[in-house]
């Protein structure tokens, strides 16, 4: 994985938070309900029990016959 975020780059629970100064941080959505997860994990995350692959956005589909 070439991304500096490790698993977080492909995790459905990861959210990018940008500060007023323009710095970007990865926030773990699981931290809201489960204390095992750090709100802002130290990167790169190489192993995580909460990892769930994010799904690519679905393309708009027109009417099919």
Buried (B, 14 or more C-beta within 10 A) or exposed (E): EEEEBBBBBBBEBBEEEEEEEEEEEBBBBBBEEEEEBEEEBEBBBEEBEBBBEEEEEEEEEEEEE
